[in-house]
Amino acid sequence: MPKSATSVTPPSAASPAGETNRHLAKVKTSLARRWSHTRMKELYDEADLARYLWALEREAEALDILRSVTSTVPVPGASPNYNIWSPVVTMNALEARIHRLAGDDAAAAAPAARLLADPGLAPNRAAITEQIADAPAMLAAANAETSVKWACHRLSRSVGSLIHLHELAVAGHPYGAWYDAGEVDRLIVEGRALLAARLSAAA
């Protein structure tokens, strides 16, 4: 989509100018032309970009991406559109995690509150616990991809889901009683390292 076809200006961290990581440069070049707060595919891709930056310990840039969306897309009301909220809720989760681990509980409070307001997940204990049980195999399968693009894509989505669940537990959502948040956190650390390694190899 030509840049003139969208009225949404991407945040500065989405600009490919000066990006030294080849994979991120490609991702940014594509996204900068089609940045959106209302299209599902673009929102999922924006969430991926934030997680790529976070995996590489570029948290300030990740937050720039995250806030550009989370500060604009509100918690769903009476008629939720989960095509929009599903990717955005994972962005709120990562925003909350970055601030919380930096010791900034005040900044973490707003994204955590949005998670609690609508977790974006059905109350299906079996599905959630199965997702966590399957996570090690999912991470391994994603990392086994020969394509950098698909390895990073799959790792990002798996890690994003785990961050979502972990931050729900940290925030005190009832779903958190269904699983071991410590184990979920361990998987996040493992997945982040795998994602960082694949991204760094593509630098």
Contacts in CASP RR format, 6 or more apart in sequence:
PFRMAT RR
TARGET T0000
AUTHOR 0000-0000-0000
METHOD contacts of the structure
MODEL  1
MPKSATSVTPPSAASPAGETNRHLAKVKTSLARRWSHTRMKELYDEADLA
RYLWALEREAEALDILRSVTSTVPVPGASPNYNIWSPVVTMNALEARIHR
LAGDDAAAAAPAARLLADPGLAPNRAAITEQIADAPAMLAAANAETSVKW
ACHRLSRSVGSLIHLHELAVAGHPYGAWYDAGEVDRLIVEGRALLAARLS
AAA
1 33 0 8 1.000
1 34 0 8 1.000
2 33 0 8 1.000
3 32 0 8 1.000
3 33 0 8 1.000
6 33 0 8 1.000
6 34 0 8 1.000
6 35 0 8 1.000
6 36 0 8 1.000
8 35 0 8 1.000
8 36 0 8 1.000
8 37 0 8 1.000
9 35 0 8 1.000
10 31 0 8 1.000
10 32 0 8 1.000
10 35 0 8 1.000
10 68 0 8 1.000
11 64 0 8 1.000
11 65 0 8 1.000
11 67 0 8 1.000
11 68 0 8 1.000
12 64 0 8 1.000
13 53 0 8 1.000
13 60 0 8 1.000
13 61 0 8 1.000
13 62 0 8 1.000
13 64 0 8 1.000
13 65 0 8 1.000
14 28 0 8 1.000
14 31 0 8 1.000
14 32 0 8 1.000
14 35 0 8 1.000
14 46 0 8 1.000
14 49 0 8 1.000
14 64 0 8 1.000
14 65 0 8 1.000
14 68 0 8 1.000
15 28 0 8 1.000
15 32 0 8 1.000
16 25 0 8 1.000
16 28 0 8 1.000
16 29 0 8 1.000
16 32 0 8 1.000
18 25 0 8 1.000
19 25 0 8 1.000
19 28 0 8 1.000
20 203 0 8 1.000
21 56 0 8 1.000
21 199 0 8 1.000
21 200 0 8 1.000
21 202 0 8 1.000
21 203 0 8 1.000
22 202 0 8 1.000
22 203 0 8 1.000
23 52 0 8 1.000
23 148 0 8 1.000
23 149 0 8 1.000
23 152 0 8 1.000
23 199 0 8 1.000
23 202 0 8 1.000
23 203 0 8 1.000
24 49 0 8 1.000
24 52 0 8 1.000
24 53 0 8 1.000
24 199 0 8 1.000
27 45 0 8 1.000
27 48 0 8 1.000
27 49 0 8 1.000
27 52 0 8 1.000
28 49 0 8 1.000
30 45 0 8 1.000
31 42 0 8 1.000
31 45 0 8 1.000
31 46 0 8 1.000
31 49 0 8 1.000
34 42 0 8 1.000
35 42 0 8 1.000
35 46 0 8 1.000
36 42 0 8 1.000
36 43 0 8 1.000
37 43 0 8 1.000
37 69 0 8 1.000
37 72 0 8 1.000
37 73 0 8 1.000
38 84 0 8 1.000
40 83 0 8 1.000
40 84 0 8 1.000
40 86 0 8 1.000
40 87 0 8 1.000
43 69 0 8 1.000
43 73 0 8 1.000
43 84 0 8 1.000
43 87 0 8 1.000
43 88 0 8 1.000
44 87 0 8 1.000
44 157 0 8 1.000
46 65 0 8 1.000
46 68 0 8 1.000
46 69 0 8 1.000
46 87 0 8 1.000
46 91 0 8 1.000
47 69 0 8 1.000
47 87 0 8 1.000
47 88 0 8 1.000
47 90 0 8 1.000
47 91 0 8 1.000
47 94 0 8 1.000
47 156 0 8 1.000
47 160 0 8 1.000
48 152 0 8 1.000
48 153 0 8 1.000
48 156 0 8 1.000
48 157 0 8 1.000
49 65 0 8 1.000
50 62 0 8 1.000
50 65 0 8 1.000
50 66 0 8 1.000
50 91 0 8 1.000
50 94 0 8 1.000
51 62 0 8 1.000
51 94 0 8 1.000
51 156 0 8 1.000
51 159 0 8 1.000
51 160 0 8 1.000
51 195 0 8 1.000
52 152 0 8 1.000
52 156 0 8 1.000
52 195 0 8 1.000
52 199 0 8 1.000
53 59 0 8 1.000
53 61 0 8 1.000
53 62 0 8 1.000
53 65 0 8 1.000
54 62 0 8 1.000
54 94 0 8 1.000
54 98 0 8 1.000
54 192 0 8 1.000
55 156 0 8 1.000
55 159 0 8 1.000
55 192 0 8 1.000
55 195 0 8 1.000
55 196 0 8 1.000
55 199 0 8 1.000
56 196 0 8 1.000
56 199 0 8 1.000
56 200 0 8 1.000
57 196 0 8 1.000
59 98 0 8 1.000
59 102 0 8 1.000
62 94 0 8 1.000
62 98 0 8 1.000
63 95 0 8 1.000
63 98 0 8 1.000
66 91 0 8 1.000
66 92 0 8 1.000
66 94 0 8 1.000
66 95 0 8 1.000
66 98 0 8 1.000
67 95 0 8 1.000
69 88 0 8 1.000
69 91 0 8 1.000
70 88 0 8 1.000
70 91 0 8 1.000
70 92 0 8 1.000
70 95 0 8 1.000
70 111 0 8 1.000
70 114 0 8 1.000
73 84 0 8 1.000
73 85 0 8 1.000
73 88 0 8 1.000
75 85 0 8 1.000
75 114 0 8 1.000
75 117 0 8 1.000
75 118 0 8 1.000
76 82 0 8 1.000
76 84 0 8 1.000
76 85 0 8 1.000
76 118 0 8 1.000
77 118 0 8 1.000
80 118 0 8 1.000
82 120 0 8 1.000
85 118 0 8 1.000
85 120 0 8 1.000
86 120 0 8 1.000
89 114 0 8 1.000
89 115 0 8 1.000
89 118 0 8 1.000
89 119 0 8 1.000
89 120 0 8 1.000
89 164 0 8 1.000
90 160 0 8 1.000
90 161 0 8 1.000
90 163 0 8 1.000
90 164 0 8 1.000
92 111 0 8 1.000
92 112 0 8 1.000
92 114 0 8 1.000
92 115 0 8 1.000
93 111 0 8 1.000
93 115 0 8 1.000
93 160 0 8 1.000
93 163 0 8 1.000
93 164 0 8 1.000
93 166 0 8 1.000
93 167 0 8 1.000
93 168 0 8 1.000
94 160 0 8 1.000
94 163 0 8 1.000
94 167 0 8 1.000
95 108 0 8 1.000
95 111 0 8 1.000
96 108 0 8 1.000
96 111 0 8 1.000
96 112 0 8 1.000
96 115 0 8 1.000
96 167 0 8 1.000
96 170 0 8 1.000
96 171 0 8 1.000
97 108 0 8 1.000
97 163 0 8 1.000
97 166 0 8 1.000
97 167 0 8 1.000
99 105 0 8 1.000
99 107 0 8 1.000
99 108 0 8 1.000
99 111 0 8 1.000
100 108 0 8 1.000
100 112 0 8 1.000
100 167 0 8 1.000
100 170 0 8 1.000
112 167 0 8 1.000
112 170 0 8 1.000
112 171 0 8 1.000
113 171 0 8 1.000
115 164 0 8 1.000
115 167 0 8 1.000
115 168 0 8 1.000
115 171 0 8 1.000
115 173 0 8 1.000
116 168 0 8 1.000
116 171 0 8 1.000
116 172 0 8 1.000
116 173 0 8 1.000
119 168 0 8 1.000
119 173 0 8 1.000
119 175 0 8 1.000
121 128 0 8 1.000
121 164 0 8 1.000
121 168 0 8 1.000
121 175 0 8 1.000
123 175 0 8 1.000
125 175 0 8 1.000
125 178 0 8 1.000
128 165 0 8 1.000
128 175 0 8 1.000
128 178 0 8 1.000
128 179 0 8 1.000
129 178 0 8 1.000
129 179 0 8 1.000
131 161 0 8 1.000
131 165 0 8 1.000
132 162 0 8 1.000
132 165 0 8 1.000
132 179 0 8 1.000
132 183 0 8 1.000
132 184 0 8 1.000
132 187 0 8 1.000
135 158 0 8 1.000
135 161 0 8 1.000
135 162 0 8 1.000
135 184 0 8 1.000
135 187 0 8 1.000
136 187 0 8 1.000
136 190 0 8 1.000
138 154 0 8 1.000
138 158 0 8 1.000
139 155 0 8 1.000
139 158 0 8 1.000
139 159 0 8 1.000
139 187 0 8 1.000
139 190 0 8 1.000
139 191 0 8 1.000
139 194 0 8 1.000
141 154 0 8 1.000
142 150 0 8 1.000
142 151 0 8 1.000
142 154 0 8 1.000
142 155 0 8 1.000
142 158 0 8 1.000
142 194 0 8 1.000
143 151 0 8 1.000
143 155 0 8 1.000
143 194 0 8 1.000
143 198 0 8 1.000
144 151 0 8 1.000
145 151 0 8 1.000
145 154 0 8 1.000
148 198 0 8 1.000
148 201 0 8 1.000
148 202 0 8 1.000
151 198 0 8 1.000
152 195 0 8 1.000
152 198 0 8 1.000
152 199 0 8 1.000
152 202 0 8 1.000
155 191 0 8 1.000
155 194 0 8 1.000
155 195 0 8 1.000
155 198 0 8 1.000
156 195 0 8 1.000
158 191 0 8 1.000
159 188 0 8 1.000
159 191 0 8 1.000
159 192 0 8 1.000
159 195 0 8 1.000
162 184 0 8 1.000
162 187 0 8 1.000
162 188 0 8 1.000
162 191 0 8 1.000
163 188 0 8 1.000
165 175 0 8 1.000
165 176 0 8 1.000
165 179 0 8 1.000
165 181 0 8 1.000
165 184 0 8 1.000
166 181 0 8 1.000
166 182 0 8 1.000
166 184 0 8 1.000
166 185 0 8 1.000
166 188 0 8 1.000
168 175 0 8 1.000
168 176 0 8 1.000
169 175 0 8 1.000
169 176 0 8 1.000
169 179 0 8 1.000
169 181 0 8 1.000
169 184 0 8 1.000
170 181 0 8 1.000
END
